Amino acid sequence: MSNVYMDDQKNKLWPMSAKLNYELRYEEKELVEKALIKRANILSKLQLLLTITTNN
């Protein structure tokens, strides 16, 4: 997922966030570079939590 942020492939980002049940606000969709990477960290943690809870 972080590769999507690093490569600025926003067209792939929105469906990925939707799969995690994390709806990005308009302001978040306008983020670029470092701010977008910070958001990636949050989504990655959400993805990890989802994986852990699903496996237990």
PQR file with spaces between the fields and no chain letter, atoms N, CA, C, O and H, PARSE charges and radii, in Angstrom:
ATOM       1  N    MET     1       0.814   -1.191    0.000 -0.4000 1.5000
ATOM       2  CA   MET     1       0.000    0.000    0.000 -0.0000 2.0000
ATOM       3  C    MET     1       0.859    1.256    0.000  0.5500 1.7000
ATOM       4  O    MET     1       0.523    2.243   -0.655 -0.5500 1.4000
ATOM       5  N    SER     2       1.949    1.220    0.723 -0.4000 1.5000
ATOM       6  CA   SER     2       2.783    2.420    0.777 -0.0000 2.0000
ATOM       7  C    SER     2       3.398    2.739   -0.575  0.5500 1.7000
ATOM       8  O    SER     2       3.690    3.901   -0.857 -0.5500 1.4000
ATOM       9  H    SER     2       2.222    0.419    1.255  0.4000 1.0000
ATOM      10  N    ASN     3       3.604    1.721   -1.428 -0.4000 1.5000
ATOM      11  CA   ASN     3       4.120    1.990   -2.773 -0.0000 2.0000
ATOM      12  C    ASN     3       3.159    2.858   -3.569  0.5500 1.7000
ATOM      13  O    ASN     3       3.580    3.686   -4.377 -0.5500 1.4000
ATOM      14  H    ASN     3       3.368    0.777   -1.199  0.4000 1.0000
ATOM      15  N    VAL     4       1.889    2.668   -3.340 -0.4000 1.5000
ATOM      16  CA   VAL     4       0.885    3.476   -4.028 -0.0000 2.0000
ATOM      17  C    VAL     4       1.051    4.940   -3.653  0.5500 1.7000
ATOM      18  O    VAL     4       0.950    5.819   -4.510 -0.5500 1.4000
ATOM      19  H    VAL     4       1.547    1.996   -2.683  0.4000 1.0000
ATOM      20  N    TYR     5       1.302    5.203   -2.390 -0.4000 1.5000
ATOM      21  CA   TYR     5       1.490    6.580   -1.933 -0.0000 2.0000
ATOM      22  C    TYR     5       2.781    7.161   -2.489  0.5500 1.7000
ATOM      23  O    TYR     5       2.813    8.305   -2.944 -0.5500 1.4000
ATOM      24  H    TYR     5       1.384    4.490   -1.694  0.4000 1.0000
ATOM      25  N    MET     6       3.831    6.375   -2.451 -0.4000 1.5000
ATOM      26  CA   MET     6       5.130    6.863   -2.894 -0.0000 2.0000
ATOM      27  C    MET     6       5.124    7.184   -4.389  0.5500 1.7000
ATOM      28  O    MET     6       5.745    8.153   -4.823 -0.5500 1.4000
ATOM      29  H    MET     6       3.805    5.446   -2.082  0.4000 1.0000
ATOM      30  N    ASP     7       4.426    6.374   -5.161 -0.4000 1.5000
ATOM      31  CA   ASP     7       4.391    6.575   -6.608 -0.0000 2.0000
ATOM      32  C    ASP     7       3.285    7.526   -7.032  0.5500 1.7000
ATOM      33  O    ASP     7       3.112    7.795   -8.221 -0.5500 1.4000
ATOM      34  H    ASP     7       3.922    5.586   -4.808  0.4000 1.0000
ATOM      35  N    ASP     8       2.535    8.035   -6.058 -0.4000 1.5000
ATOM      36  CA   ASP     8       1.441    8.969   -6.318 -0.0000 2.0000
ATOM      37  C    ASP     8       0.415    8.368   -7.273  0.5500 1.7000
ATOM      38  O    ASP     8      -0.030    9.023   -8.215 -0.5500 1.4000
ATOM      39  H    ASP     8       2.676    7.816   -5.092  0.4000 1.0000
ATOM      40  N    GLN     9       0.048    7.119   -7.020 -0.4000 1.5000
ATOM      41  CA   GLN     9      -0.948    6.427   -7.835 -0.0000 2.0000
ATOM      42  C    GLN     9      -2.306    6.527   -7.146  0.5500 1.7000
ATOM      43  O    GLN     9      -2.852    5.535   -6.665 -0.5500 1.4000
ATOM      44  H    GLN     9       0.411    6.587   -6.255  0.4000 1.0000
ATOM      45  N    LYS    10      -2.825    7.723   -7.110 -0.4000 1.5000
ATOM      46  CA   LYS    10      -4.052    7.976   -6.358 -0.0000 2.0000
ATOM      47  C    LYS    10      -5.251    7.211   -6.905  0.5500 1.7000
ATOM      48  O    LYS    10      -6.181    6.914   -6.155 -0.5500 1.4000
ATOM      49  H    LYS    10      -2.381    8.530   -7.501  0.4000 1.0000
ATOM      50  N    ASN    11      -5.249    6.889   -8.187 -0.4000 1.5000
ATOM      51  CA   ASN    11      -6.367    6.139   -8.746 -0.0000 2.0000
ATOM      52  C    ASN    11      -6.485    4.752   -8.116  0.5500 1.7000
ATOM      53  O    ASN    11      -7.569    4.169   -8.123 -0.5500 1.4000
ATOM      54  H    ASN    11      -4.494    7.130   -8.796  0.4000 1.0000
ATOM      55  N    LYS    12      -5.397    4.216   -7.575 -0.4000 1.5000
ATOM      56  CA   LYS    12      -5.426    2.930   -6.876 -0.0000 2.0000
ATOM      57  C    LYS    12      -5.686    3.112   -5.386  0.5500 1.7000
ATOM      58  O    LYS    12      -6.157    2.196   -4.712 -0.5500 1.4000
ATOM      59  H    LYS    12      -4.517    4.690   -7.570  0.4000 1.0000
ATOM      60  N    LEU    13      -5.380    4.283   -4.886 -0.4000 1.5000
ATOM      61  CA   LEU    13      -5.493    4.547   -3.455 -0.0000 2.0000
ATOM      62  C    LEU    13      -6.933    4.532   -2.965  0.5500 1.7000
ATOM      63  O    LEU    13      -7.224    3.951   -1.919 -0.5500 1.4000
ATOM      64  H    LEU    13      -4.997    5.027   -5.434  0.4000 1.0000
ATOM      65  N    TRP    14      -7.831    5.158   -3.703 -0.4000 1.5000
ATOM      66  CA   TRP    14      -9.213    5.276   -3.241 -0.0000 2.0000
ATOM      67  C    TRP    14      -9.884    3.910   -3.079  0.5500 1.7000
ATOM      68  O    TRP    14     -10.516    3.677   -2.048 -0.5500 1.4000
ATOM      69  H    TRP    14      -7.595    5.629   -4.553  0.4000 1.0000
ATOM      70  N    PRO    15      -9.776    2.993   -4.055 -0.5600 1.5000
ATOM      71  CA   PRO    15     -10.378    1.670   -3.847  0.2800 2.0000
ATOM      72  C    PRO    15      -9.745    0.903   -2.680  0.5500 1.7000
ATOM      73  O    PRO    15     -10.436    0.177   -1.965 -0.5500 1.4000
ATOM      74  N    MET    16      -8.438    1.065   -2.489 -0.4000 1.5000
ATOM      75  CA   MET    16      -7.770    0.371   -1.384 -0.0000 2.0000
ATOM      76  C    MET    16      -8.298    0.865   -0.044  0.5500 1.7000
ATOM      77  O    MET    16      -8.542    0.066    0.860 -0.5500 1.4000
ATOM      78  H    MET    16      -7.877    1.655   -3.069  0.4000 1.0000
ATOM      79  N    SER    17      -8.473    2.158    0.087 -0.4000 1.5000
ATOM      80  CA   SER    17      -8.972    2.697    1.351 -0.0000 2.0000
ATOM      81  C    SER    17     -10.417    2.276    1.574  0.5500 1.7000
ATOM      82  O    SER    17     -10.822    2.042    2.712 -0.5500 1.4000
ATOM      83  H    SER    17      -8.275    2.807   -0.647  0.4000 1.0000
ATOM      84  N    ALA    18     -11.198    2.175    0.506 -0.4000 1.5000
ATOM      85  CA   ALA    18     -12.588    1.737    0.631 -0.0000 2.0000
ATOM      86  C    ALA    18     -12.665    0.293    1.125  0.5500 1.7000
ATOM      87  O    ALA    18     -13.548   -0.049    1.911 -0.5500 1.4000
ATOM      88  H    ALA    18     -10.869    2.365   -0.419  0.4000 1.0000
ATOM      89  N    LYS    19     -11.739   -0.558    0.664 -0.4000 1.5000
ATOM      90  CA   LYS    19     -11.714   -1.950    1.118 -0.0000 2.0000
ATOM      91  C    LYS    19     -11.435   -2.048    2.610  0.5500 1.7000
ATOM      92  O    LYS    19     -11.848   -3.006    3.264 -0.5500 1.4000
ATOM      93  H    LYS    19     -11.021   -0.281    0.026  0.4000 1.0000
ATOM      94  N    LEU    20     -10.733   -1.053    3.146 -0.4000 1.5000
ATOM      95  CA   LEU    20     -10.435   -1.032    4.577 -0.0000 2.0000
ATOM      96  C    LEU    20     -11.526   -0.317    5.366  0.5500 1.7000
ATOM      97  O    LEU    20     -11.377   -0.064    6.562 -0.5500 1.4000
ATOM      98  H    LEU    20     -10.398   -0.275    2.615  0.4000 1.0000
ATOM      99  N    ASN    21     -12.622    0.004    4.684 -0.4000 1.5000
ATOM     100  CA   ASN    21     -13.723    0.752    5.297 -0.0000 2.0000
ATOM     101  C    ASN    21     -13.263    2.090    5.842  0.5500 1.7000
ATOM     102  O    ASN    21     -13.769    2.563    6.860 -0.5500 1.4000
ATOM     103  H    ASN    21     -12.743   -0.201    3.713  0.4000 1.0000
ATOM     104  N    TYR    22     -12.309    2.694    5.165 -0.4000 1.5000
ATOM     105  CA   TYR    22     -11.825    4.019    5.538 -0.0000 2.0000
ATOM     106  C    TYR    22     -12.140    4.958    4.389  0.5500 1.7000
ATOM     107  O    TYR    22     -11.474    4.936    3.354 -0.5500 1.4000
ATOM     108  H    TYR    22     -11.899    2.309    4.338  0.4000 1.0000
ATOM     109  N    GLU    23     -13.143    5.767    4.576 -0.4000 1.5000
ATOM     110  CA   GLU    23     -13.544    6.702    3.530 -0.0000 2.0000
ATOM     111  C    GLU    23     -12.727    7.977    3.640  0.5500 1.7000
ATOM     112  O    GLU    23     -12.782    8.677    4.651 -0.5500 1.4000
ATOM     113  H    GLU    23     -13.684    5.785    5.417  0.4000 1.0000
ATOM     114  N    LEU    24     -11.972    8.271    2.597 -0.4000 1.5000
ATOM     115  CA   LEU    24     -11.136    9.466    2.587 -0.0000 2.0000
ATOM     116  C    LEU    24     -11.989   10.707    2.372  0.5500 1.7000
ATOM     117  O    LEU    24     -12.863   10.736    1.506 -0.5500 1.4000
ATOM     118  H    LEU    24     -11.928    7.702    1.775  0.4000 1.0000
ATOM     119  N    ARG    25     -11.723   11.721    3.167 -0.4000 1.5000
ATOM     120  CA   ARG    25     -12.407   13.000    2.992 -0.0000 2.0000
ATOM     121  C    ARG    25     -11.797   13.717    1.793  0.5500 1.7000
ATOM     122  O    ARG    25     -10.711   13.368    1.329 -0.5500 1.4000
ATOM     123  H    ARG    25     -11.013   11.698    3.871  0.4000 1.0000
ATOM     124  N    TYR    26     -12.509   14.717    1.302 -0.4000 1.5000
ATOM     125  CA   TYR    26     -12.030   15.481    0.145 -0.0000 2.0000
ATOM     126  C    TYR    26     -10.653   16.063    0.417  0.5500 1.7000
ATOM     127  O    TYR    26      -9.778   16.027   -0.448 -0.5500 1.4000
ATOM     128  H    TYR    26     -13.391   15.000    1.679  0.4000 1.0000
ATOM     129  N    GLU    27     -10.455   16.605    1.627 -0.4000 1.5000
ATOM     130  CA   GLU    27      -9.171   17.213    1.980 -0.0000 2.0000
ATOM     131  C    GLU    27      -8.042   16.190    1.920  0.5500 1.7000
ATOM     132  O    GLU    27      -6.930   16.505    1.494 -0.5500 1.4000
ATOM     133  H    GLU    27     -11.166   16.635    2.330  0.4000 1.0000
ATOM     134  N    GLU    28      -8.332   14.973    2.347 -0.4000 1.5000
ATOM     135  CA   GLU    28      -7.317   13.922    2.329 -0.0000 2.0000
ATOM     136  C    GLU    28      -6.969   13.519    0.901  0.5500 1.7000
ATOM     137  O    GLU    28      -5.823   13.178    0.609 -0.5500 1.4000
ATOM     138  H    GLU    28      -9.235   14.718    2.693  0.4000 1.0000
ATOM     139  N    LYS    29      -7.943   13.559    0.028 -0.4000 1.5000
ATOM     140  CA   LYS    29      -7.700   13.198   -1.369 -0.0000 2.0000
ATOM     141  C    LYS    29      -6.815   14.219   -2.069  0.5500 1.7000
ATOM     142  O    LYS    29      -6.215   13.920   -3.101 -0.5500 1.4000
ATOM     143  H    LYS    29      -8.874   13.836    0.265  0.4000 1.0000
ATOM     144  N    GLU    30      -6.732   15.415   -1.514 -0.4000 1.5000
ATOM     145  CA   GLU    30      -5.911   16.465   -2.111 -0.0000 2.0000
ATOM     146  C    GLU    30      -4.475   16.458   -1.585  0.5500 1.7000
ATOM     147  O    GLU    30      -3.640   17.228   -2.060 -0.5500 1.4000
ATOM     148  H    GLU    30      -7.220   15.658   -0.675  0.4000 1.0000
ATOM     149  N    LEU    31      -4.182   15.603   -0.616 -0.4000 1.5000
ATOM     150  CA   LEU    31      -2.844   15.552   -0.039 -0.0000 2.0000
ATOM     151  C    LEU    31      -1.823   15.059   -1.064  0.5500 1.7000
ATOM     152  O    LEU    31      -2.143   14.262   -1.947 -0.5500 1.4000
ATOM     153  H    LEU    31      -4.860   14.977   -0.230  0.4000 1.0000
ATOM     154  N    VAL    32      -0.610   15.541   -0.931 -0.4000 1.5000
ATOM     155  CA   VAL    32       0.472   15.088   -1.804 -0.0000 2.0000
ATOM     156  C    VAL    32       1.732   14.863   -0.983  0.5500 1.7000
ATOM     157  O    VAL    32       1.872   15.383    0.124 -0.5500 1.4000
ATOM     158  H    VAL    32      -0.350   16.188   -0.213  0.4000 1.0000
ATOM     159  N    GLU    33       2.629   14.095   -1.535 -0.4000 1.5000
ATOM     160  CA   GLU    33       3.951   13.819   -0.999 -0.0000 2.0000
ATOM     161  C    GLU    33       3.950   13.478    0.489  0.5500 1.7000
ATOM     162  O    GLU    33       3.335   12.486    0.880 -0.5500 1.4000
ATOM     163  H    GLU    33       2.516   13.673   -2.435  0.4000 1.0000
ATOM     164  N    LYS    34       4.622   14.272    1.336 -0.4000 1.5000
ATOM     165  CA   LYS    34       4.809   13.909    2.741 -0.0000 2.0000
ATOM     166  C    LYS    34       3.492   13.771    3.491  0.5500 1.7000
ATOM     167  O    LYS    34       3.331   12.853    4.295 -0.5500 1.4000
ATOM     168  H    LYS    34       5.121   15.078    1.018  0.4000 1.0000
ATOM     169  N    ALA    35       2.564   14.660    3.240 -0.4000 1.5000
ATOM     170  CA   ALA    35       1.271   14.575    3.920 -0.0000 2.0000
ATOM     171  C    ALA    35       0.532   13.303    3.526  0.5500 1.7000
ATOM     172  O    ALA    35      -0.140   12.685    4.351 -0.5500 1.4000
ATOM     173  H    ALA    35       2.694   15.406    2.586  0.4000 1.0000
ATOM     174  N    LEU    36       0.658   12.923    2.278 -0.4000 1.5000
ATOM     175  CA   LEU    36       0.018   11.700    1.802 -0.0000 2.0000
ATOM     176  C    LEU    36       0.679   10.471    2.414  0.5500 1.7000
ATOM     177  O    LEU    36       0.000    9.497    2.739 -0.5500 1.4000
ATOM     178  H    LEU    36       1.203   13.425    1.607  0.4000 1.0000
ATOM     179  N    ILE    37       1.976   10.511    2.568 -0.4000 1.5000
ATOM     180  CA   ILE    37       2.701    9.398    3.183 -0.0000 2.0000
ATOM     181  C    ILE    37       2.301    9.242    4.648  0.5500 1.7000
ATOM     182  O    ILE    37       2.180    8.118    5.136 -0.5500 1.4000
ATOM     183  H    ILE    37       2.527   11.302    2.303  0.4000 1.0000
ATOM     184  N    LYS    38       2.095   10.342    5.351 -0.4000 1.5000
ATOM     185  CA   LYS    38       1.626   10.265    6.735 -0.0000 2.0000
ATOM     186  C    LYS    38       0.273    9.573    6.793  0.5500 1.7000
ATOM     187  O    LYS    38       0.026    8.763    7.687 -0.5500 1.4000
ATOM     188  H    LYS    38       2.193   11.255    4.955  0.4000 1.0000
ATOM     189  N    ARG    39      -0.596    9.886    5.855 -0.4000 1.5000
ATOM     190  CA   ARG    39      -1.908    9.247    5.795 -0.0000 2.0000
ATOM     191  C    ARG    39      -1.737    7.761    5.492  0.5500 1.7000
ATOM     192  O    ARG    39      -2.510    6.936    5.979 -0.5500 1.4000
ATOM     193  H    ARG    39      -0.395   10.544    5.130  0.4000 1.0000
ATOM     194  N    ALA    40      -0.738    7.419    4.700 -0.4000 1.5000
ATOM     195  CA   ALA    40      -0.466    6.019    4.371 -0.0000 2.0000
ATOM     196  C    ALA    40      -0.132    5.233    5.625  0.5500 1.7000
ATOM     197  O    ALA    40      -0.541    4.080    5.765 -0.5500 1.4000
ATOM     198  H    ALA    40      -0.110    8.090    4.305  0.4000 1.0000
ATOM     199  N    ASN    41       0.603    5.844    6.532 -0.4000 1.5000
ATOM     200  CA   ASN    41       0.952    5.165    7.778 -0.0000 2.0000
ATOM     201  C    ASN    41      -0.293    4.815    8.566  0.5500 1.7000
ATOM     202  O    ASN    41      -0.379    3.726    9.133 -0.5500 1.4000
ATOM     203  H    ASN    41       0.935    6.781    6.419  0.4000 1.0000
ATOM     204  N    ILE    42      -1.246    5.707    8.610 -0.4000 1.5000
ATOM     205  CA   ILE    42      -2.497    5.448    9.324 -0.0000 2.0000
ATOM     206  C    ILE    42      -3.251    4.304    8.660  0.5500 1.7000
ATOM     207  O    ILE    42      -3.722    3.392    9.340 -0.5500 1.4000
ATOM     208  H    ILE    42      -1.176    6.592    8.149  0.4000 1.0000
ATOM     209  N    LEU    43      -3.366    4.347    7.339 -0.4000 1.5000
ATOM     210  CA   LEU    43      -4.084    3.293    6.629 -0.0000 2.0000
ATOM     211  C    LEU    43      -3.377    1.948    6.737  0.5500 1.7000
ATOM     212  O    LEU    43      -4.035    0.911    6.813 -0.5500 1.4000
ATOM     213  H    LEU    43      -2.982    5.088    6.787  0.4000 1.0000
ATOM     214  N    SER    44      -2.063    1.950    6.745 -0.4000 1.5000
ATOM     215  CA   SER    44      -1.312    0.703    6.895 -0.0000 2.0000
ATOM     216  C    SER    44      -1.563    0.081    8.259  0.5500 1.7000
ATOM     217  O    SER    44      -1.694   -1.137    8.378 -0.5500 1.4000
ATOM     218  H    SER    44      -1.528    2.793    6.683  0.4000 1.0000
ATOM     219  N    LYS    45      -1.629    0.915    9.281 -0.4000 1.5000
ATOM     220  CA   LYS    45      -1.931    0.410   10.625 -0.0000 2.0000
ATOM     221  C    LYS    45      -3.343   -0.144   10.683  0.5500 1.7000
ATOM     222  O    LYS    45      -3.582   -1.162   11.332 -0.5500 1.4000
ATOM     223  H    LYS    45      -1.523    1.904    9.185  0.4000 1.0000
ATOM     224  N    LEU    46      -4.275    0.508   10.017 -0.4000 1.5000
ATOM     225  CA   LEU    46      -5.641    0.001    9.944 -0.0000 2.0000
ATOM     226  C    LEU    46      -5.673   -1.358    9.257  0.5500 1.7000
ATOM     227  O    LEU    46      -6.368   -2.273    9.699 -0.5500 1.4000
ATOM     228  H    LEU    46      -4.081    1.335    9.489  0.4000 1.0000
ATOM     229  N    GLN    47      -4.923   -1.477    8.183 -0.4000 1.5000
ATOM     230  CA   GLN    47      -4.859   -2.733    7.442 -0.0000 2.0000
ATOM     231  C    GLN    47      -4.292   -3.844    8.317  0.5500 1.7000
ATOM     232  O    GLN    47      -4.798   -4.966    8.302 -0.5500 1.4000
ATOM     233  H    GLN    47      -4.359   -0.734    7.824  0.4000 1.0000
ATOM     234  N    LEU    48      -3.251   -3.543    9.075 -0.4000 1.5000
ATOM     235  CA   LEU    48      -2.649   -4.517    9.971 -0.0000 2.0000
ATOM     236  C    LEU    48      -3.635   -4.948   11.052  0.5500 1.7000
ATOM     237  O    LEU    48      -3.765   -6.139   11.336 -0.5500 1.4000
ATOM     238  H    LEU    48      -2.840   -2.631    9.088  0.4000 1.0000
ATOM     239  N    LEU    49      -4.320   -3.996   11.647 -0.4000 1.5000
ATOM     240  CA   LEU    49      -5.321   -4.320   12.668 -0.0000 2.0000
ATOM     241  C    LEU    49      -6.423   -5.200   12.100  0.5500 1.7000
ATOM     242  O    LEU    49      -6.859   -6.157   12.740 -0.5500 1.4000
ATOM     243  H    LEU    49      -4.215   -3.029   11.416  0.4000 1.0000
ATOM     244  N    LEU    50      -6.863   -4.875   10.915 -0.4000 1.5000
ATOM     245  CA   LEU    50      -7.907   -5.662   10.272 -0.0000 2.0000
ATOM     246  C    LEU    50      -7.437   -7.091   10.039  0.5500 1.7000
ATOM     247  O    LEU    50      -8.199   -8.035   10.246 -0.5500 1.4000
ATOM     248  H    LEU    50      -6.509   -4.098   10.395  0.4000 1.0000
ATOM     249  N    THR    51      -6.205   -7.256    9.615 -0.4000 1.5000
ATOM     250  CA   THR    51      -5.635   -8.580    9.381 -0.0000 2.0000
ATOM     251  C    THR    51      -5.542   -9.370   10.677  0.5500 1.7000
ATOM     252  O    THR    51      -5.882  -10.553   10.716 -0.5500 1.4000
ATOM     253  H    THR    51      -5.586   -6.489    9.447  0.4000 1.0000
ATOM     254  N    ILE    52      -5.085   -8.723   11.726 -0.4000 1.5000
ATOM     255  CA   ILE    52      -4.937   -9.393   13.019 -0.0000 2.0000
ATOM     256  C    ILE    52      -6.286   -9.833   13.559  0.5500 1.7000
ATOM     257  O    ILE    52      -6.430  -10.970   14.008 -0.5500 1.4000
ATOM     258  H    ILE    52      -4.809   -7.762   11.695  0.4000 1.0000
ATOM     259  N    THR    53      -7.273   -8.954   13.522 -0.4000 1.5000
ATOM     260  CA   THR    53      -8.579   -9.292   14.081 -0.0000 2.0000
ATOM     261  C    THR    53      -9.300  -10.336   13.241  0.5500 1.7000
ATOM     262  O    THR    53     -10.083  -11.119   13.778 -0.5500 1.4000
ATOM     263  H    THR    53      -7.156   -8.030   13.157  0.4000 1.0000
ATOM     264  N    THR    54      -9.057  -10.363   11.954 -0.4000 1.5000
ATOM     265  CA   THR    54      -9.697  -11.348   11.089 -0.0000 2.0000
ATOM     266  C    THR    54      -9.103  -12.732   11.304  0.5500 1.7000
ATOM     267  O    THR    54      -9.809  -13.734   11.194 -0.5500 1.4000
ATOM     268  H    THR    54      -8.421   -9.726   11.517  0.4000 1.0000
ATOM     269  N    ASN    55      -7.819  -12.795   11.608 -0.4000 1.5000
ATOM     270  CA   ASN    55      -7.151  -14.079   11.803 -0.0000 2.0000
ATOM     271  C    ASN    55      -7.411  -14.685   13.172  0.5500 1.7000
ATOM     272  O    ASN    55      -7.150  -15.870   13.376 -0.5500 1.4000
ATOM     273  H    ASN    55      -7.246  -11.981   11.697  0.4000 1.0000
ATOM     274  N    ASN    56      -7.912  -13.909   14.103 -0.4000 1.5000
ATOM     275  CA   ASN    56      -8.163  -14.443   15.458 -0.0000 2.0000
ATOM     276  C    ASN    56      -9.561  -14.864   15.635  0.5500 1.7000
ATOM     277  O    ASN    56      -9.934  -15.333   16.710 -0.5500 1.4000
ATOM     278  H    ASN    56      -8.124  -12.946   13.937  0.4000 1.0000
